[in-house]
Amino acid sequence: MFFALAFLSLLIERLVGYPDWLFRRIGHPVTWIGSLIALLDRKWNREQGSFSNREAKGVLALVVFLAVTVSIALALQNVLLVLPLGLLLVAVVGASLPAQKSLEQHVEAVAAALESEGLEGGRRAVSMIVGRDPDQLDEAAVCRAAIESLAENFSDGIVAPSFWLGLLGLPGGAGYKAINTADSMIGHRTPRYEAFGWASARVDDLVNLPASRLTACLFIVAAVFVKGASPQGALRAVTRDAKHHRSPNAGWPESALAGALGFALAGPRSYGGQMIQARFMGEGGRRNLTAADIRQALKLARVADALLIGLFGFLALVTVL
């Protein structure tokens, strides 16, 4: 049943997205989870506390918001499943968890801004989806940032929530989203969050591990169906480069996409005025990227997304038979 839930949730979100009018009226599950995390951050992450005390409070905060999120999702799933068309109703709720449509729109906006407004427009558009300093980016770096965001967010914004939906139902998908939201809010190595956000960051690494590997596989297979892409190049890049990324998970989708399309992704970048040294994914590939390369990456991601939907549809059919 949960494979069917993941399939339907992905299909609904792919076709409809999360409507703006609904967001304006009730918000989004991520904003609700974020509000609880922010509350616990204000209450428990006191600067005068010792490192170990703030670390323990961070673990407790993770347990609290994860328990609240999973409990609500489980109760909602149990209520909806007893209604007529219950699985479809749960899938409508589940469709709020993956972000296929919004990810594509945000990345597409970077290519469109570069083409219509030039470098300044591209910098403004890419600043909406990445944390690095946009003023330090030339056109090629803007394109790399957009494509890297596409690769990483395809994994943790689409594949991971659908994976946990398919494995554990709505509680699994919602629980994953709570962990991932916490990592994005408090999982930073800064003086304020190094202790309090440690647990959230480590658990996020763990729950994203299977999705990052699955995403790399999807990109490799998708390259078979995209003109000019190389599945062999994707496989070589993953084998060679994924383990060298600063993140235990981001290197898998980034290296697969870089190898498939002959790009060089990652590499040195600036965050908050600080230069971070990092190895290129797809080393030896082309670095002078353009808006056309963003569109090529989007094409590969669309095919990978179709493969993901098809995979859950196949698994749902097999379990029924």
C-alpha positions as CSV (number, residue, x, y, z in Angstrom):
1,M,0.0,0.0,0.0
2,F,2.8,2.4,0.8
3,F,4.4,2.0,-2.6
4,A,1.0,3.0,-4.1
5,L,1.0,6.0,-1.7
6,A,4.4,7.2,-2.9
7,F,3.4,6.7,-6.5
8,L,0.1,8.6,-6.1
9,S,1.8,11.4,-4.0
10,L,4.5,11.9,-6.6
11,L,2.0,11.9,-9.5
12,I,-0.3,14.4,-7.8
13,E,2.5,16.8,-6.9
14,R,4.0,16.5,-10.4
15,L,0.7,17.5,-12.0
16,V,-0.5,20.1,-9.4
17,G,2.3,21.1,-7.1
18,Y,1.4,22.9,-3.9
19,P,-1.1,25.6,-4.9
20,D,-0.2,29.2,-3.9
21,W,-3.7,29.8,-2.7
22,L,-3.4,26.9,-0.3
23,F,0.0,28.1,1.0
24,R,-1.4,31.6,1.6
25,R,-4.4,30.2,3.5
26,I,-2.8,27.4,5.7
27,G,0.9,27.5,5.0
28,H,2.8,24.3,4.3
29,P,3.9,21.3,6.4
30,V,7.5,22.6,6.3
31,T,6.5,26.0,7.7
32,W,4.5,24.2,10.5
33,I,7.5,22.0,11.3
34,G,9.8,25.0,11.1
35,S,7.7,27.0,13.5
36,L,8.1,24.2,16.1
37,I,11.8,23.9,15.5
38,A,12.2,27.7,15.9
39,L,10.3,27.7,19.1
40,L,12.5,24.9,20.6
41,D,15.6,26.8,19.4
42,R,14.5,29.9,21.2
43,K,13.6,28.1,24.4
44,W,16.4,25.6,24.7
45,N,19.4,26.8,22.8
46,R,20.7,29.3,25.3
47,E,24.1,30.8,24.6
48,Q,25.0,30.8,28.3
49,G,24.6,27.0,28.4
50,S,27.6,24.6,28.2
51,F,28.4,22.8,25.0
52,S,27.3,19.5,26.4
53,N,24.1,20.9,27.8
54,R,23.2,22.5,24.4
55,E,24.1,19.3,22.7
56,A,21.7,17.3,25.0
57,K,19.0,19.9,24.5
58,G,19.4,19.6,20.7
59,V,18.9,15.8,21.0
60,L,15.8,16.4,23.1
61,A,14.5,18.9,20.6
62,L,15.0,16.4,17.7
63,V,13.0,13.8,19.7
64,V,10.2,16.2,20.5
65,F,9.5,17.7,17.0
66,L,10.0,14.3,15.4
67,A,7.6,12.6,17.8
68,V,5.0,15.4,17.3
69,T,5.3,15.3,13.5
70,V,5.1,11.5,13.2
71,S,2.2,11.2,15.7
72,I,0.1,13.7,13.8
73,A,0.9,12.1,10.5
74,L,0.1,8.6,11.8
75,A,-3.2,9.8,13.3
76,L,-4.2,11.6,10.1
77,Q,-3.3,8.5,8.0
78,N,-5.4,6.2,10.2
79,V,-8.4,8.6,10.0
80,L,-8.2,9.0,6.3
81,L,-7.7,5.4,5.4
82,V,-11.0,4.3,6.8
83,L,-12.8,6.8,4.5
84,P,-13.9,6.1,0.9
85,L,-11.0,6.6,-1.4
86,G,-8.9,6.8,1.8
87,L,-5.6,6.0,0.1
88,L,-6.1,8.8,-2.4
89,L,-6.9,11.2,0.4
90,V,-3.6,10.2,2.2
91,A,-1.8,10.7,-1.1
92,V,-3.2,14.2,-1.5
93,V,-1.6,15.0,1.9
94,G,1.5,13.1,1.0
95,A,1.8,15.2,-2.2
96,S,2.9,18.1,0.0
97,L,6.1,16.4,0.9
98,P,8.0,16.0,-2.4
99,A,8.9,19.2,-4.3
100,Q,9.2,18.3,-8.0
101,K,7.3,21.2,-9.4
102,S,8.8,24.0,-7.2
103,L,12.3,22.7,-7.6
104,E,12.0,22.7,-11.4
105,Q,10.4,26.2,-11.3
106,H,13.2,27.7,-9.2
107,V,16.0,26.2,-11.2
108,E,14.3,27.2,-14.5
109,A,14.0,30.7,-13.2
110,V,17.8,31.0,-13.0
111,A,18.2,30.1,-16.6
112,A,15.4,32.4,-17.6
113,A,16.9,35.3,-15.6
114,L,20.4,34.8,-17.1
115,E,18.9,34.9,-20.6
116,S,16.6,37.9,-20.1
117,E,18.4,40.0,-17.4
118,G,22.1,38.9,-17.6
119,L,24.4,38.1,-14.8
120,E,22.7,40.3,-12.1
121,G,19.4,38.7,-12.8
122,G,21.0,35.2,-12.6
123,R,22.6,36.1,-9.3
124,R,19.3,37.2,-7.8
125,A,17.5,34.1,-9.0
126,V,20.2,31.7,-7.8
127,S,20.3,33.4,-4.4
128,M,16.8,32.0,-3.8
129,I,18.0,28.4,-3.9
130,V,21.6,28.4,-2.6
131,G,23.4,29.8,0.4
132,R,26.7,30.9,-1.2
133,D,27.5,34.6,-1.8
134,P,25.8,35.5,-5.1
135,D,27.9,38.6,-5.6
136,Q,31.0,36.5,-5.9
137,L,29.6,34.4,-8.8
138,D,30.3,34.8,-12.5
139,E,27.9,33.4,-15.1
140,A,29.5,29.9,-15.1
141,A,29.4,29.8,-11.2
142,V,25.8,30.9,-11.2
143,C,25.0,28.0,-13.6
144,R,27.0,25.5,-11.5
145,A,25.3,26.6,-8.3
146,A,21.8,26.2,-9.9
147,I,22.7,22.7,-11.3
148,E,24.3,21.6,-8.0
149,S,21.1,22.7,-6.2
150,L,19.0,20.8,-8.7
151,A,21.1,17.6,-8.1
152,E,21.1,17.8,-4.3
153,N,17.5,18.9,-3.9
154,F,16.3,16.3,-6.3
155,S,17.8,13.8,-3.8
156,D,16.6,15.3,-0.5
157,G,13.5,17.1,-1.8
158,I,12.0,14.5,-4.1
159,V,13.6,11.1,-3.9
160,A,14.1,11.0,-0.1
161,P,10.5,12.0,1.0
162,S,9.0,9.6,-1.6
163,F,11.4,6.8,-0.4
164,W,10.3,7.2,3.2
165,L,6.7,7.5,2.1
166,G,7.0,4.2,0.2
167,L,8.8,2.5,3.1
168,L,6.8,3.8,6.1
169,G,3.8,5.6,4.8
170,L,2.8,9.2,5.7
171,P,4.5,9.0,9.1
172,G,7.8,8.1,7.4
173,G,7.5,10.8,4.8
174,A,6.6,13.5,7.4
175,G,9.2,12.3,9.8
176,Y,11.9,12.6,7.1
177,K,10.7,16.1,6.3
178,A,10.9,17.1,9.9
179,I,14.5,15.9,10.1
180,N,15.5,17.6,6.8
181,T,13.9,20.8,7.8
182,A,15.7,20.8,11.2
183,D,19.0,20.2,9.4
184,S,18.4,23.2,7.1
185,M,17.5,25.4,10.1
186,I,19.8,24.4,12.9
187,G,22.2,21.8,11.4
188,H,25.0,24.3,10.7
189,R,28.6,24.4,12.1
190,T,28.2,27.9,13.6
191,P,28.8,29.0,17.2
192,R,25.1,29.0,17.8
193,Y,24.2,25.6,16.2
194,E,27.4,23.5,16.4
195,A,26.1,21.9,19.6
196,F,22.4,22.3,19.4
197,G,22.1,21.2,15.8
198,W,24.6,18.4,15.9
199,A,22.0,15.6,16.3
200,S,19.7,16.9,13.6
201,A,22.6,17.2,11.1
202,R,23.9,13.6,11.8
203,V,20.4,12.1,11.6
204,D,19.8,14.0,8.4
205,D,22.9,12.5,6.9
206,L,21.7,9.0,7.9
207,V,18.1,9.3,6.5
208,N,19.4,10.8,3.2
209,L,21.9,8.0,2.6
210,P,19.6,5.6,0.7
211,A,18.0,8.4,-1.4
212,S,21.3,9.9,-2.5
213,R,22.4,6.5,-3.8
214,L,19.1,5.9,-5.5
215,T,19.3,9.4,-7.1
216,A,22.7,8.6,-8.6
217,C,21.2,5.4,-10.1
218,L,18.3,7.4,-11.5
219,F,20.6,9.9,-13.1
220,I,22.7,7.2,-14.6
221,V,19.7,5.4,-16.1
222,A,18.1,8.7,-17.2
223,A,21.3,9.5,-19.2
224,V,20.4,6.6,-21.5
225,F,17.3,8.5,-22.7
226,V,18.7,12.0,-22.9
227,K,20.5,13.0,-26.1
228,G,24.1,13.9,-25.5
229,A,24.2,12.4,-22.0
230,S,26.5,9.6,-21.0
231,P,25.5,6.9,-18.6
232,Q,29.1,5.6,-18.6
233,G,30.4,9.0,-17.8
234,A,27.9,9.3,-14.9
235,L,28.9,5.9,-13.5
236,R,32.6,6.7,-13.8
237,A,32.1,10.1,-12.0
238,V,30.1,8.5,-9.2
239,T,32.7,5.8,-8.7
240,R,35.6,8.3,-8.8
241,D,34.2,11.5,-7.2
242,A,31.2,10.9,-4.9
243,K,33.3,9.9,-1.9
244,H,35.4,13.1,-2.1
245,H,32.5,15.5,-1.5
246,R,32.3,17.3,1.8
247,S,28.9,15.9,2.3
248,P,28.4,12.1,2.7
249,N,25.4,12.2,0.4
250,A,25.5,15.2,-1.9
251,G,28.4,13.9,-3.8
252,W,26.4,11.0,-5.2
253,P,23.7,13.0,-7.2
254,E,26.2,15.8,-8.1
255,S,28.8,13.5,-9.5
256,A,26.3,11.5,-11.4
257,L,24.8,14.5,-13.0
258,A,28.2,16.0,-13.7
259,G,29.5,12.9,-15.3
260,A,26.3,12.3,-17.3
261,L,26.5,15.8,-18.9
262,G,30.2,16.4,-19.0
263,F,30.1,19.2,-16.4
264,A,32.4,20.0,-13.5
265,L,30.3,20.7,-10.4
266,A,31.1,21.6,-6.7
267,G,34.7,22.9,-6.3
268,P,35.7,26.0,-4.2
269,R,32.9,28.4,-3.2
270,S,32.2,31.3,-0.8
271,Y,29.8,31.2,2.1
272,G,29.3,34.2,4.3
273,G,32.5,35.7,3.0
274,Q,34.6,32.6,3.8
275,M,36.1,30.6,0.9
276,I,35.5,26.9,1.2
277,Q,37.9,24.6,-0.6
278,A,36.2,21.6,-2.2
279,R,37.0,19.1,-5.0
280,F,35.3,19.3,-8.3
281,M,32.8,16.6,-9.1
282,G,33.3,15.4,-12.7
283,E,36.8,16.6,-12.5
284,G,38.2,17.4,-16.0
285,G,34.8,18.3,-17.3
286,R,33.6,21.6,-18.7
287,R,33.3,24.5,-16.2
288,N,32.2,27.4,-18.5
289,L,28.5,26.6,-18.1
290,T,25.6,28.6,-19.5
291,A,21.9,28.8,-19.2
292,A,21.6,26.1,-21.9
293,D,23.4,23.7,-19.6
294,I,20.9,24.4,-16.8
295,R,18.1,23.4,-19.2
296,Q,20.0,20.3,-20.2
297,A,20.4,19.3,-16.5
298,L,16.6,20.0,-16.0
299,K,15.9,17.7,-19.0
300,L,17.9,14.9,-17.3
301,A,16.2,15.5,-14.0
302,R,12.7,15.3,-15.6
303,V,13.6,11.9,-17.1
304,A,14.9,10.8,-13.7
305,D,11.7,12.0,-12.1
306,A,9.6,10.0,-14.6
307,L,11.7,6.9,-13.8
308,L,11.2,7.5,-10.1
309,I,7.4,7.7,-10.5
310,G,7.5,4.6,-12.8
311,L,9.5,2.7,-10.2
312,F,7.0,3.3,-7.4
313,G,4.2,2.5,-9.9
314,F,5.9,-0.8,-10.8
315,L,6.5,-1.7,-7.1
316,A,2.9,-0.9,-6.2
317,L,1.7,-3.1,-9.1
318,V,4.0,-6.0,-8.0
319,T,2.8,-5.9,-4.4
320,V,-0.9,-5.9,-5.5
321,L,-0.3,-8.9,-7.8
